[in-house]
Amino acid sequence: MSTTQTANKTLEATLVPPTRCKEQRLQQTLSEYREALHDAFEQNCTTMSATNDVVTPYNLPYQAKDALKSYVPKLHKTYNAQEVDDEHPLRFVNRAGKFDRDSSREYEICWNVPQPGRGTNFWIPLRLNPNQQELWDDLLDEESSTNVGELRLQKHRKTWTLHVTVEYEIEDTSEHPENPTRVGFDIGESMLVTGCALQHDTPTKPLLINGKEAKRIRKEMHTTLKRLQERDASDWRTEERFSYYQNRLTDIIEKASRESVEYARQFENPVIVMEDLAYIRESLDYGKYMNRRLHSWAFARLQGRIEDKARDAGIPVRYVHPQYTSKTCHLCKHIGYRPRQAEFKCRNPECHVSTFQADINASANIARRVDPWGESLPVKQVDDDSPQDGSRCDTATTHCEQSETSSQMTLTTFQESKSTASDD
């Protein structure tokens, strides 16, 4: 008997270039929202009531204020955020998800943009991502079970992008296949994708896709666009360069996601496991320069393409909490440290792991955090095992006794992938 479960996905659409009046109103709402967000965050609002007191005077639509009342307390209490990104998207609750469809229009679907006050909303056409047409059709079908979640509106240069979270039904894969092979994927900057399968609870045949080319393209894009802006270059020239770099990054993402799923398919009954990076922007605190670099990288976009390709291949995908995946020893579950980017050291003197490849260690932890009984985050302390950055330990973790260890995978057993994002 087949059953169904629900899954979440983010739909992407680009707003058709608005008129000057609509552009000003969009920009004003975005600026007002960011000011309210920073105000509530700096006043350390940890409850909806406290946030409401701060954001009420701001000239925002109620859908944006309600989103702030839910979002700001999470930044402090759940995600322990250290800063708020200056380029934060404008968030709305699901009541802002009002769309109209007319096949006679050049752009069939329009979005009713929330504005403060009564009778001030306006409609604007959307350019849809063609790969998500089916989900948009379900969303606008009154008889469909697809529901609208949070909406996020982001501006980059002169382009407005709308992200709509939807909940829809999929085939039930809540139960793992018999004797599953858990395959963890760690998404990062130096290593674009690090995959590690667990067989007999041991890391096996890891996959490493180098991120040097993507990193180089992003750096070149930032420098080029900055110089064009300083020279007061024409808009068409700036947009042409931006589109050029975005297309190159899209190509890298497509190749990396395809290679990742092909890696998982080689194992019997694979289950792909990835980190829930929904709030990675708020959890970063490496200084303004590093935060800008990491914020600019589309972690969720790459994960989404891996998930899409995995679904087409019939491979279940799970998301787990990302806390300490890179600082926990995959073998003994003790907190260790990373003296260098690619190196992990375990502090437990009784552990077989002394030095290990850091990204493989993280992906093995990601894979291990999902099992038929749910997620677990085992961390066993040894003396002073506080993270080097001084942040507090995760009190939500469970403290388990050390299990019997299996043989350690040596660092010489993996070969770095050269088919994606490698230097020519």
Residue pairs with C-beta under 8 A, 6 or more apart in sequence:
2 171
2 172
3 172
4 169
4 170
4 171
4 172
5 169
5 170
5 171
5 172
5 173
5 174
6 167
6 168
6 169
6 170
7 167
7 168
7 169
7 170
8 149
8 165
8 166
8 167
9 132
9 135
9 165
9 166
9 168
9 304
9 307
10 163
10 164
10 165
10 166
10 300
10 304
11 128
11 129
11 132
11 135
11 136
11 139
11 163
11 164
11 165
11 166
12 129
12 132
12 161
12 162
12 163
12 164
13 109
13 111
13 126
13 127
13 128
13 129
13 161
13 162
13 164
14 126
14 127
14 159
14 160
14 161
14 162
15 111
15 124
15 125
15 126
15 127
15 159
15 160
15 161
15 162
16 107
16 124
16 125
16 126
16 127
17 158
18 26
18 124
18 160
22 113
22 122
22 124
25 113
25 115
25 122
26 113
26 153
26 155
26 160
27 155
29 60
29 61
29 64
29 90
29 115
29 116
30 90
30 153
30 155
32 58
32 59
32 60
33 58
33 60
33 64
33 68
33 88
33 90
33 91
34 86
34 88
34 90
35 58
36 54
36 55
36 58
36 60
36 65
36 68
37 68
37 71
37 72
37 84
37 88
38 84
39 54
39 55
39 58
40 50
40 51
40 54
40 55
40 68
40 72
41 72
41 75
41 76
41 81
41 84
43 50
43 54
44 76
45 51
45 54
45 72
45 73
45 76
46 73
46 76
46 77
47 73
48 69
48 70
48 73
50 73
51 68
51 69
51 72
51 73
52 65
52 69
55 65
55 68
55 69
56 65
58 65
59 116
60 68
60 116
61 92
61 96
61 114
61 115
61 116
61 121
62 114
63 92
63 93
63 95
63 96
63 114
64 90
64 91
64 92
64 96
64 114
66 93
66 95
67 91
67 92
67 93
67 150
68 91
70 93
71 91
74 279
75 81
75 84
75 279
75 282
78 279
79 279
79 282
79 283
80 283
80 391
80 392
81 279
81 282
81 283
82 284
82 285
83 282
83 284
83 285
83 291
84 282
85 281
85 282
85 291
85 295
87 154
87 295
88 281
89 152
89 153
89 154
89 163
90 152
90 153
90 154
91 150
91 151
91 152
92 114
92 150
92 151
92 152
92 153
93 150
93 151
94 147
94 148
94 149
94 150
94 151
96 112
96 114
96 151
97 148
97 149
97 151
97 164
98 111
98 112
99 109
99 110
99 111
99 112
99 126
99 139
99 140
100 109
100 110
100 112
100 123
101 108
101 109
101 110
101 140
102 108
102 110
105 125
106 125
107 125
107 126
107 127
109 125
109 126
109 128
109 136
109 140
110 123
110 124
110 125
110 126
111 123
111 124
111 126
111 162
112 121
112 122
112 123
113 121
113 122
113 123
113 124
114 121
115 121
115 122
126 162
128 136
131 308
135 146
135 166
135 168
138 144
138 146
138 168
139 146
139 148
139 164
139 166
144 168
145 168
145 169
146 166
146 167
146 168
146 169
147 166
147 167
147 168
148 164
148 165
148 166
149 164
149 165
149 166
149 167
150 165
151 162
151 163
151 164
151 165
152 162
152 163
152 165
153 160
153 161
153 162
153 163
154 160
154 161
154 163
155 161
157 225
157 238
157 239
157 242
158 235
158 239
170 311
173 316
175 372
176 269
176 271
176 316
176 371
176 372
177 269
177 271
177 316
178 269
179 268
179 269
180 269
180 270
180 271
181 197
181 198
181 199
181 267
181 268
181 269
181 270
181 271
182 197
182 198
182 270
182 271
182 273
182 367
182 368
182 370
182 371
183 195
183 196
183 197
183 198
183 263
183 264
183 267
183 270
183 271
183 272
183 273
183 367
184 195
184 196
184 197
184 198
184 273
184 274
184 362
184 363
184 364
184 365
184 366
184 367
184 368
185 193
185 194
185 195
185 260
185 272
185 273
185 274
185 303
185 306
185 363
185 366
186 193
186 194
186 195
186 196
186 275
186 325
186 326
186 359
186 362
186 363
186 366
187 193
187 274
187 275
187 277
187 299
187 302
187 303
188 194
188 211
188 359
189 211
189 215
189 293
189 294
189 297
190 210
190 211
190 212
190 215
190 341
190 342
190 359
191 208
191 209
191 210
191 211
191 342
191 359
192 209
192 210
192 211
192 214
192 252
192 256
192 302
192 420
192 421
193 207
193 208
193 209
193 256
193 259
193 260
193 302
193 306
193 420
194 206
194 207
194 208
194 209
194 359
194 360
194 362
194 363
195 206
195 207
195 208
195 260
195 263
195 264
195 363
196 203
196 204
196 206
196 207
196 360
196 363
196 364
196 366
196 367
197 203
197 204
197 205
197 206
197 263
197 264
197 267
197 270
197 367
198 204
198 364
198 367
198 368
199 267
200 406
201 368
201 406
202 406
202 407
202 408
202 409
203 330
203 360
203 364
203 409
204 409
205 266
205 413
205 414
206 357
206 360
206 363
206 409
206 413
206 414
207 259
207 260
207 263
207 414
207 417
208 359
208 360
208 414
208 415
208 416
208 417
209 256
209 259
209 260
209 416
209 417
209 420
209 421
210 416
210 417
210 418
210 420
210 421
210 422
210 423
211 421
212 421
212 422
212 423
213 252
213 421
213 422
213 423
213 424
214 249
214 252
214 297
214 421
217 245
217 248
217 249
217 252
218 245
218 249
218 293
218 296
218 297
220 245
221 241
221 242
221 245
222 296
224 241
224 245
225 238
225 241
225 242
228 237
228 238
228 241
229 238
249 298
252 420
252 421
253 298
253 301
253 302
253 305
254 305
255 419
255 420
255 421
256 302
256 420
256 421
257 302
257 305
257 306
257 308
257 309
258 309
259 417
259 419
259 420
260 306
260 309
261 272
261 306
261 309
261 310
261 313
261 315
264 270
264 272
264 310
264 313
264 315
265 313
265 315
270 315
271 315
271 316
271 317
271 318
271 370
272 306
272 307
272 310
272 315
272 316
272 317
272 318
273 317
273 318
273 319
273 320
273 366
273 367
273 369
273 370
274 303
274 306
274 307
274 317
274 318
274 319
274 320
274 366
275 319
275 320
275 321
275 322
275 325
275 366
276 319
276 320
276 321
276 322
277 299
277 300
277 303
277 322
278 300
280 294
280 299
280 300
280 322
281 295
283 322
284 290
284 291
284 294
284 295
285 291
285 389
286 294
306 317
307 317
310 316
310 317
311 317
318 370
320 366
320 369
320 370
320 375
321 369
321 375
321 377
321 396
322 366
323 377
323 394
323 396
323 397
324 335
324 365
324 377
324 379
324 387
324 394
324 397
325 362
325 365
325 366
325 369
326 338
326 344
326 358
326 361
326 362
326 365
327 335
327 336
327 337
327 338
327 344
327 387
328 334
328 335
328 336
328 365
328 378
328 379
329 335
329 336
329 344
329 346
329 348
329 351
329 353
329 356
329 361
330 353
330 356
330 361
330 364
330 365
330 368
331 346
331 351
331 352
331 353
331 405
331 406
331 408
332 346
332 348
332 350
332 351
332 353
332 380
332 402
332 405
333 378
333 379
333 380
333 400
333 402
334 346
334 347
334 348
334 351
334 379
334 380
334 381
334 382
334 385
335 347
335 379
335 381
335 382
335 385
335 386
335 387
335 393
336 344
336 345
336 346
336 347
336 348
336 385
337 344
337 345
337 347
337 387
337 388
338 344
338 345
338 358
339 345
340 358
341 358
342 357
342 358
342 359
343 355
343 356
343 357
343 358
344 355
344 356
344 357
344 358
344 361
344 362
345 354
345 355
345 356
346 353
346 354
346 356
347 382
347 383
347 385
348 382
350 402
351 405
352 405
352 408
353 361
353 408
355 411
356 411
357 411
357 414
360 409
360 414
369 375
369 376
369 377
376 398
376 400
377 394
377 396
377 397
377 398
378 397
378 398
378 399
378 400
379 393
379 394
379 397
379 398
379 399
380 399
380 400
380 401
380 402
381 393
381 399
385 393
386 392
386 393
387 393
416 422
